[in-house]
């Protein structure tokens, strides 16, 4: 009998992998990986934050520069026009003032004049007649500038001033309003002030009636709104005449409250321009540029044959009749706080030092709030063109 050997074959489970032993991270390795990750994240945040601050700074700088350029151009263009009344120079011939309620009693003194804003709405020297400081939230310590002139949009006289074809001083003024004859369309109305002038004289009066015709306008100047219904001289008309008619402009520039604040509660201030008519609900002051923190003005005065001396409106040498040029200084700030540290810089505007509020120096000129907003100072000097120096 033959013995049969029985071999037991191993049973192999199909489809089941053999178990593999794995080794996990240790606590030290996990903490090290987390630390590296946090360092990388912190670096990314720092780069992002730095880029954002740089972007905010560049954006704020561009906005401030553009706003300053617009504000300076607006003021400078009116400084150049101050005292304008056609071809007549203010230093040699003064206009006759007829209009009741005119914001001047002496155009030589008010063509370009300054005021310093004090507490309690006190402006010194006083602003133009009819301007009520209490209706304007001007910032104490800043300066205001008044400019008065005839508009550069002038209209030639079609005919001599007169009645029934006879030249006189009481008849209406008939001007040419043909499109393109002036830089602006004719839009004056009753109650506004106008200037009529030639190269030998001028009258500033209040308009009592305007009748618009075909490319002409007839302007009346009755005694009901003027000290006299008669001009100081007869004004000729026609193509060979130098007689012109224009609107009388009186602008007051100042820095005032907007009643707005940023996210940090910092007050937002702006440069304002108040034009005629003053203190009426339907003609409020216009916000020229937002973000103007301070404005300073100094005036170029010539005494005798000496060179110009720049003085403030509060100085003893200040005489508005002798102003030949004006130096404007503006301090602008960003809307939000974008700096990491408080602003400890000292700025110079119109020759005056503007230091942070918490400065320990005895600076009597002025201060800025010293917060984390970005600031830039701007200065320019403009000549008063319509006041030539007497020889």
C-alpha positions in Angstrom: 0.0 0.0 0.0 1.4 3.1 -1.1 1.4 6.1 1.2 0.1 9.2 -0.5 1.5 12.4 0.8 -1.0 15.2 1.1 0.3 18.7 0.5 -1.7 21.6 1.9 -1.6 24.4 -0.5 -1.7 27.9 1.0 -4.9 29.7 0.4 -4.2 33.1 -1.2 -7.0 35.7 -0.8 -7.5 37.3 -4.1 -8.0 41.1 -4.3 -6.8 41.9 -0.8 -3.5 43.7 -0.5 -1.1 42.8 2.1 -1.2 45.2 5.1 1.6 47.8 5.0 2.8 49.4 8.1 2.9 53.3 7.8 4.5 55.9 10.1 2.7 59.2 11.0 4.2 62.7 11.7 5.6 63.3 15.1 4.3 66.2 17.2 7.6 68.0 16.6 7.4 67.6 12.8 3.7 68.8 12.8 4.6 71.9 14.9 7.5 72.7 12.6 5.3 72.4 9.5 2.8 74.7 11.1 5.4 77.2 12.1 6.8 77.3 8.5 3.3 77.7 7.2 2.5 80.6 9.5 5.8 82.3 8.6 4.9 82.1 4.9 1.4 83.4 5.5 2.7 86.3 7.7 5.1 87.1 4.9 2.4 87.1 2.3 0.2 89.3 4.6 3.1 91.7 5.1 3.7 92.0 1.4 0.0 92.5 0.6 -0.3 95.1 3.4 2.8 96.9 2.2 1.5 96.9 -1.4 -1.9 98.2 -0.2 -0.3 101.0 1.8 1.8 101.9 -1.2 -1.2 101.9 -3.5 -3.3 104.0 -1.1 -0.4 106.4 -0.7 0.0 106.8 -4.5 -3.7 107.2 -5.0 -4.0 109.8 -2.2 -1.0 111.7 -3.6 -2.5 111.7 -7.1 -5.9 112.9 -5.8 -4.3 115.6 -3.6 -2.2 116.9 -6.5 -5.1 117.0 -8.9 -7.3 118.8 -6.3 -4.6 121.3 -5.5 -4.0 122.0 -9.2 -7.7 122.7 -9.7 -8.0 124.8 -6.6 -4.9 126.9 -7.5 -6.0 127.4 -11.1 -9.5 128.5 -9.9 -8.1 131.1 -7.5 -5.3 132.2 -9.7 -7.5 132.9 -12.7 -9.7 135.2 -10.5 -6.7 136.9 -9.0 -5.5 137.8 -12.5 -8.9 139.3 -13.2 -9.3 141.2 -9.9 -10.1 144.9 -10.6 -10.9 144.2 -14.2 -13.4 146.7 -15.8 -12.5 146.6 -19.4 -9.6 148.6 -20.8 -9.5 150.9 -17.8 -6.7 150.4 -15.2 -7.9 150.4 -11.6 -5.0 152.4 -10.3 -5.7 155.3 -12.6 -9.5 155.5 -12.9 -12.0 154.2 -10.3 -15.6 153.2 -11.3 -18.7 155.1 -10.2 -20.7 152.9 -7.8 -24.4 153.2 -8.4 -26.0 149.9 -7.4 -27.8 149.7 -4.1 -26.4 146.9 -2.0 -23.1 146.6 -3.8 -20.6 144.5 -1.9 -18.0 147.3 -2.1 -17.8 151.0 -1.4 -14.3 151.3 -2.9 -13.3 148.9 -5.6 -9.6 149.9 -5.3 -9.7 148.5 -1.7 -11.9 145.4 -2.3 -10.6 144.2 -5.7 -8.2 141.9 -3.9 -8.4 141.8 -0.1 -7.8 139.3 2.6 -9.3 138.4 6.0 -8.1 136.3 8.9 -10.7 134.0 10.4 -10.9 134.3 14.2 -13.1 132.5 16.8 -16.8 133.3 16.9 -17.0 134.0 13.2 -14.9 137.1 13.5 -13.2 138.0 10.2 -10.6 140.8 10.2 -10.4 142.8 8.1 -14.2 142.6 7.6 -15.4 140.7 4.5 -17.3 142.5 1.7 -20.5 144.3 2.5 -23.5 141.9 2.7 -21.4 138.8 3.4 -22.4 137.3 6.8 -19.6 135.2 8.3 -22.1 133.5 10.7 -23.6 131.8 7.7 -20.3 130.1 6.8 -18.5 127.5 9.0 -15.0 128.9 8.3 -12.1 127.3 10.1 -10.6 129.7 12.7 -6.9 130.5 12.1 -7.2 130.1 8.3 -7.4 133.0 5.8 -10.0 134.1 3.4 -9.6 135.9 0.0 -12.1 138.3 -1.6 -11.8 139.1 -5.3 -14.0 141.5 -7.3 -13.9 142.3 -11.0 -15.9 142.4 -14.2 -16.4 139.1 -15.9 -14.1 138.3 -18.8 -17.4 137.5 -20.7 -17.9 141.0 -22.2 -20.6 142.2 -24.6 -20.1 145.1 -27.0 -22.7 147.9 -27.2 -24.8 147.9 -30.3 -25.5 151.6 -30.0 -24.8 154.5 -27.7 -26.6 154.6 -24.4 -29.5 156.9 -25.0 -33.2 157.5 -25.4 -35.1 157.6 -28.8 -31.8 157.5 -30.7 -30.3 160.5 -28.7 -27.2 159.7 -26.6 -27.6 160.3 -22.9 -26.8 158.8 -19.5 -30.2 157.5 -18.6 -31.2 155.4 -21.5 -31.0 151.6 -21.6 -27.9 149.6 -22.6 -28.3 147.6 -25.7 -25.7 144.8 -26.1 -24.8 142.4 -28.8 -25.5 138.8 -27.7 -24.8 137.0 -31.0 -23.5 133.5 -30.3 -19.8 133.6 -30.3 -19.5 137.3 -29.6 -18.5 136.5 -26.1 -16.9 133.6 -24.2 -20.3 132.9 -22.5 -23.9 133.0 -23.6 -25.7 136.1 -22.2 -27.7 135.0 -19.1 -27.9 138.1 -16.9 -31.2 139.0 -15.2 -32.9 141.7 -13.1 -31.3 142.1 -9.7 -27.8 141.3 -10.7 -24.9 143.8 -10.8 -23.3 144.8 -14.1 -20.4 147.0 -15.2 -20.5 149.3 -18.2 -17.1 150.8 -19.2 -14.9 152.3 -21.8 -11.3 153.3 -21.6 -12.1 156.5 -19.7 -14.6 155.5 -17.1 -17.0 152.9 -15.7 -20.2 152.5 -13.8 -21.3 149.6 -11.6 -25.0 149.3 -11.3 -27.9 147.0 -10.5 -29.9 145.7 -13.4 -33.6 146.6 -13.1 -34.9 144.9 -16.3 -33.6 142.7 -19.2 -35.4 142.4 -22.5 -33.9 139.7 -24.8 -34.3 140.3 -28.5 -32.8 138.7 -31.6 -29.1 138.6 -30.8 -29.5 141.6 -28.6 -30.4 142.3 -25.0 -31.7 145.6 -23.6 -30.6 146.3 -20.1 -32.2 149.0 -17.9 -30.7 150.7 -14.8 -33.6 152.5 -13.1 -33.2 154.6 -10.0 -35.3 152.2 -8.0 -32.3 149.9 -7.5 -29.5 152.4 -7.9 -28.4 155.6 -6.2 -29.1 157.3 -9.5 -30.6 156.1 -12.8 -28.0 158.2 -14.6 -24.6 157.0 -15.6 -21.5 159.1 -14.9 -20.8 159.5 -18.6 -22.3 158.8 -22.1 -21.1 155.4 -23.4 -20.8 155.1 -27.2 -21.7 152.1 -29.2 -21.0 150.5 -32.5 -18.0 148.7 -34.1 -15.5 151.5 -33.4 -16.5 151.9 -29.7 -14.5 150.6 -26.8 -17.6 150.4 -24.6 -18.3 147.0 -23.0 -20.9 145.5 -20.7 -20.1 142.7 -18.3 -21.3 141.0 -15.1 -19.9 142.2 -11.8 -18.3 139.3 -9.9 -17.5 139.2 -6.2 -16.0 136.0 -4.9 -15.0 135.0 -1.4 -12.7 132.0 -1.0 -12.4 130.3 2.5 -11.8 126.9 4.1 -14.9 125.6 5.9 -16.5 122.6 7.5 -18.3 120.0 5.5 -20.0 118.4 8.5 -18.5 115.1 7.2 -16.1 112.8 8.9 -14.0 109.8 7.8 -14.2 106.3 9.4 -11.9 107.5 12.2 -14.0 110.5 13.0 -11.6 113.0 11.6 -13.5 116.2 10.3 -13.4 116.8 6.5 -12.9 120.4 5.4 -13.0 121.9 2.0 -12.2 125.1 0.0 -15.4 127.0 -0.6 -16.3 129.9 -3.0 -19.2 132.2 -2.3 -20.4 134.4 -5.2 -23.1 136.9 -5.5 -25.8 137.1 -4.4 -24.6 136.5 -0.8 -26.6 134.9 1.9 -29.5 133.7 -0.1 -30.8 130.1 0.2 -30.8 129.5 -3.6 -27.2 130.5 -3.9 -25.1 128.7 -1.3 -21.3 128.6 -1.2 -19.9 126.2 -3.7 -17.5 123.4 -2.6 -14.5 123.9 -4.9 -12.2 121.2 -3.6 -12.6 118.7 -0.7 -9.6 118.0 1.6 -8.2 121.5 2.0 -7.2 121.8 5.6 -5.7 125.3 5.6 -5.3 128.3 3.3 -2.9 131.1 3.9 -2.6 134.3 1.9 0.1 137.0 1.8 0.0 140.2 -0.2 2.8 141.8 -2.3 2.9 145.4 -1.3 5.3 148.0 -2.9 6.2 151.0 -0.9 7.6 153.7 -3.1 10.2 152.3 -5.5 11.2 149.4 -3.3 10.8 145.8 -4.2 7.7 143.9 -3.1 7.2 143.0 0.5 4.8 140.2 1.3 2.6 140.8 4.3 -0.4 139.3 6.0 -3.8 141.0 6.1 -3.2 141.6 9.8 0.2 143.4 9.3 0.5 147.2 9.7 2.0 147.5 6.1 -1.1 145.8 4.6 -2.9 148.2 2.2 -5.3 146.5 -0.2 -5.0 149.5 -2.6 -1.3 148.7 -3.1 -1.6 145.0 -3.6 0.4 144.0 -6.8 0.6 140.3 -6.3 -0.8 137.6 -4.1 0.9 134.5 -2.7 -1.4 131.6 -2.0 -0.7 128.6 0.2 -2.8 125.5 0.5 -2.4 122.5 2.8 -4.4 119.4 1.6 -4.9 116.1 3.3 -6.1 112.6 2.4 -9.7 111.6 3.2 -8.6 108.5 5.3 -5.7 107.8 7.6 -3.1 105.9 5.4 0.1 106.5 7.4 1.4 104.2 10.1 2.5 107.1 12.3 1.1 110.5 13.3 2.1 113.4 11.1 4.9 115.3 12.8 5.9 117.3 9.7 6.0 121.1 9.6 4.6 122.6 6.4 5.2 126.0 4.8 2.3 127.7 3.1 2.5 131.3 1.9 5.6 131.8 4.0 4.0 130.6 7.3 4.9 127.5 9.3 2.1 125.0 10.0 3.1 122.6 12.7 1.3 119.6 14.3 -1.1 120.5 17.1 1.0 118.7 19.8 4.2 120.5 18.8 6.0 122.0 21.8 7.4 124.9 19.8 5.8 128.4 20.2 4.6 128.7 16.7 2.0 131.4 16.4 1.3 131.0 12.7 -0.9 127.8 12.8 -1.1 124.1 13.3 -2.5 121.0 11.6 -4.2 118.1 13.4 -1.2 115.8 13.2 -3.2 112.7 12.6 -2.3 109.8 10.3 -3.7 111.4 7.1 -1.3 112.1 4.3 -0.6 115.8 3.6 1.0 118.0 1.0 1.6 121.8 0.8 1.2 123.8 -2.3 2.3 127.4 -3.0 2.0 129.8 -5.9 2.3 133.6 -6.5 0.0 135.4 -8.9 0.3 139.0 -10.2 -2.7 141.3 -10.2 -2.7 142.3 -13.9 -5.3 145.1 -13.7 -3.3 147.3 -11.4 -0.2 148.8 -13.0 2.4 150.5 -11.0 2.2 154.3 -11.1 5.3 156.0 -12.5 
